[in-house]
Amino acid sequence: MIARITTFSFEGIEAKPVDVQVHMAGGNQPAFTIVGLPDKAVAESRERVRAAFSAIGLALPPKRITVNLAPADLPKEGSHYDLAISLGVMAVMGLFPADMLDGHAALGELSLDGQLGPTLGILPAAIKALDLNLRLICPEVCGSEAAWAGDGNLAAPNLISLINHFTGRTPLTCPPPGEIPASASGPDLSDVRGQDGAKRVLEIAAAGGHNLLFCGPPGSGKSMLAKRLSGLLPPLSARELLEVSQIQSVSGLLERGQLSRKRPFRAPHHSASMAALVGGGVRARPGEVSLAHHGVLFLDELPEFSAQVLDSLRQPLEDGTVTISRANRHVKYPARFQLIAAMNPCRCGGGQGDTTCRKGPRCVEQYQARLSGPFLDRIDLFFDTPPVTAIDLTLPQSSEGSADVAKRVAAAREAQAERYDTCNSQEHARPLNVDADGKTLDRCAAPDAAGQALIAEAAVKLSLSARAYHRTLKVARTIADLDRSTGVKRIHVAEALSYRRRPTIEAQAPAANTLAH
């Protein structure tokens, strides 16, 4: 006799159906075998199933039980196969008809007492089950997460409740999805004293989704400014919310199925490895760049990160995805994030007074040389934050807070969405200036004659690469959107050029500012 039920294997956030086939036959020596490229966690499932059955008063028959996980050439990882295997075994034991498993998929980990515990990946599995017209059976603690995919799924606390359901005694249901709470207010931009120029560049970054690097002495407010970027960004759209929640689900960060429209903000320590930042490990888990999808990735003390780690960000910054390659498969995770970074001018700090660098320009040059040119070429905005003086701290708190700036950011983003909907078809739900390609920029962000002359001159004097040239145009287009201007003018190009990277040593007389003025 053979019983069959569907479960899922995960490649990135994509759930792939796996056909669980359970066969029981007589034989001289009882056995319980799992085949189909199972890893250690899947192979140990037979011991969890055996113990769970014993806890609820069931004993495996003295026969040969074979579980096949098809397709056999797809690697199977994780403990979420427990529930599907146990349901198949119960069906071949005759506890309920095997055809009652038709139209169902199962995902869940068993404990030794027969209870079903929390399981990763419930949301993408429920979405895939809906596409396949299947009802997902999941642990009760994950029921509200599965409910976001639609009605009809089943949430069970333990194996006994499943037996009662399939024998018609006590039908199972699934709890409704919880309400998405309003985003809690975070740190406010009005808390920052002085730094009007830094606030301006932060607003530009938020409006266009641009990458930003703050450079300044310790205590100048770089981290404080970066942490207030989330308060300037609009809440996640429905499509963005679904993508972010699926990543959080496979990462185990979706607690009790609670979704949030607040954009992710990730701030890894500078000791983070490449696998921690871009993803990897034995099971190719998502890294910080994927956990920051549709949100902000903040890298403080940027030169202290490994050069190899920083250079690994070049591909996701360009493509918005991360591909983790293994010998037998490739796993792709979305990673469309906004990079905000902060650094000191040199290891000594490079501030004023007692913090002035005593080693001279060479210290600055050596410290900043840790950042490769191709990596810096992918940053749109560079800003030197001046030291904060005691006079700045005595100034009254700014009357303009994050909510005021967020309104201008939302208006600029709305203008971009309307423009690119008519300009060309973008792959993103709500495209921003940072997503525009070269052909789109020619149609939607071409500056006027004076602006074109200025950026042409800057391209020669600043040795701008083709990427830097286009990124400058994108920033100019964002500045024009904040200005509610239909066209890009010379003043917009000039401000955009002032935010290009400055020479390492000549910080007091940057060439970009000279051109802009």
Secondary structure, 3 states (H helix, E strand, C coil): CEEEEEEEEEECCEEEEEEEEEEEECCCCCEEEEECCECHHHHCHHHHHHHHHHHCCCCCCCCEEEEEEECCCCCECCCCCHHHHHHHHHHHCCCCCHHHHCCEEECCEECCCCEEECCCCHHHHHHHHHHCCCEEEEEHHHHHHHHHHCCCCEEECEHHHHHHHHCCCCCCCCCCCCCCCCCCCCCCHHHCCCCHHHHHHHHHHHHHCCCEEEECCCCCCHHHHHCCCHHHCCCCCHHHHHHHHHHHHHHCCCHHHCCCCCCCEECCCCCCCHHHHHCECCCCECCHHHHCCCCEEEECCHHHCCHHHHHCCHHHHHHCEEEEECCCCEEEEECCCEEEEEECCCCCCCCCHHHCCCCCHHHHHHHHCCCCHHHHCCCCEEEECCCCCHHHHHCCCCCCCHHHHHHHHHHHHHHHHHHHHHHCCCCCCCCCHHHCCHHHHHHHCCECHHHHHHHHHHHHHCCCCHHHHHHHHHHHHHHHHHCCCCCECHHHHHHHHHCCCCCCCCCCCCHHHHHHC
